[in-house]
Amino acid sequence: MFSAVTEDGQVFHLIGRQSREKLKQTRFFCPVCAEELDVKLGSQKAPHFAHKQNKSCTIDIEPESAYHLEGKRQLYVWLKTQKASPLLEPYVKEIKQRPDILAKVKGNTLAVEYQCATLPPDVFQKRTAGFKQAGMIPRWILGGSRLKRTSSSFYQLSAFHWQFINTSQNSNLLCYCPKTHSFLRLSHMIPFYTTHFYCSVQTIPVRQAAAEDLFFTESDSSFKHTDWTGAILRFRRKTHRFLSKDINRLRLLFYEKRQTPLSFLPTEVFVPVQKGAVFKSPVFVWQGYLYLFITDLGYKHAPIRFSAILQHCKLHIHKKNILLRGEYSDQGLSEAVKQYIEFLCKKGFLRETQKEVYVLNQPAKRSQSLQDLIEKDRSCFIE
């Protein structure tokens, strides 16, 4: 940590140039528990305070890496340039918490937390609730080192990352890397596999970053259809040897009902649905079950009702053929399925004859070659 209290009760921050000799001669104390602190002046980490060995604070304080300390320092300096009146590591007595930085942005008090270590869900929820209780808006910034990019526009996002996304104002993931002096803002997260997500990405150098925009406005990044079709292409060319249970069940069902191998799944089960993150199952699994249901009705010339499609989806959720990402609302599930159906209508696969009632507009033919499918994928997702 960077903040301490001197013997005469003055708050002291280890930010900027300091005389090492003077620091060694001064006694510093924890503003929370009042225990005396050590001043760490090593070469590996930025100068910082730490509780003495075998001493602990009355609040939980995570060990901070050099990366974390430097990132927090840079964020504090940046917020000063934004005229956000930042307070470094203030102790909020009423909730017994110590945010990394308190700042004023657009008339709001923000509790800015820079998180580089894994944080258990219960601790994350407790801290977030505490800030809200104190009338603050929590703004979590993830250390850039916690992001893993798997290919162009694709990132690996786990339940750990989704904690931050679910509590953000615009379902964004905001990251900061002190090594590159840049923010990374991920938005429009669309899952392909369980933890493999397409993301619209903005890289914003800290010198160009505006706090109001970062914390309160939506990203305007556009969808890159070539990156999405690239993921489908890799799926089609992949040798599928080791499959999860949900993928294998779908594989067997498609082969039984349509004599279609996994690599030849129809283009219509790879639709990039904005609300699709409600599903933990891969995109082609949950859409695959709906596709089979829709086409079965279509072949019988029966009406295809949205209510029946949604009910069919819930049936497979109950059977655990389709897996969900944590708790979900009926509205969130309905929105995801509706977006899928709307895309199929937009592409002429379905036609709406009356409100939320559809017919199959064209026969679902199996492509004769992989190249035909690849060409169909490309043409389907070009807006």
Secondary structure, DSSP 4 states (H G I P E B T S, - for coil): --EEEETTS-EEE--S---HHHHHHS-EE-TTT--EEEEE--SSS-SEEEEPTT---SS------HHHHHHHHHHHHHHHHTT---EES--BTTTTB--SEEEEETTEEEEEEEE-S---HHHHHHHHHHHHHTT-EEEEEEEGGG-EEEETTEEE--HHHHHHHHHSTTS-EEEEETTTTEEEEEEEEEESSSSEEEEEEEEEEGGG--HHHHHHS---PPP-HHHHHHHHHHHHHS---S--HHHHHHHHHHHHHH---GGG--GGG----TTGGGB-S-HHHHHHHHHHHHHHHHHTT--EEHHHHHHHHHHHHHTTSS-BSSS--HHHHHHHHHHHHHHHHHTTSEEEEETTEEEE-S--PPPSSHHHHHHHHHHHT--
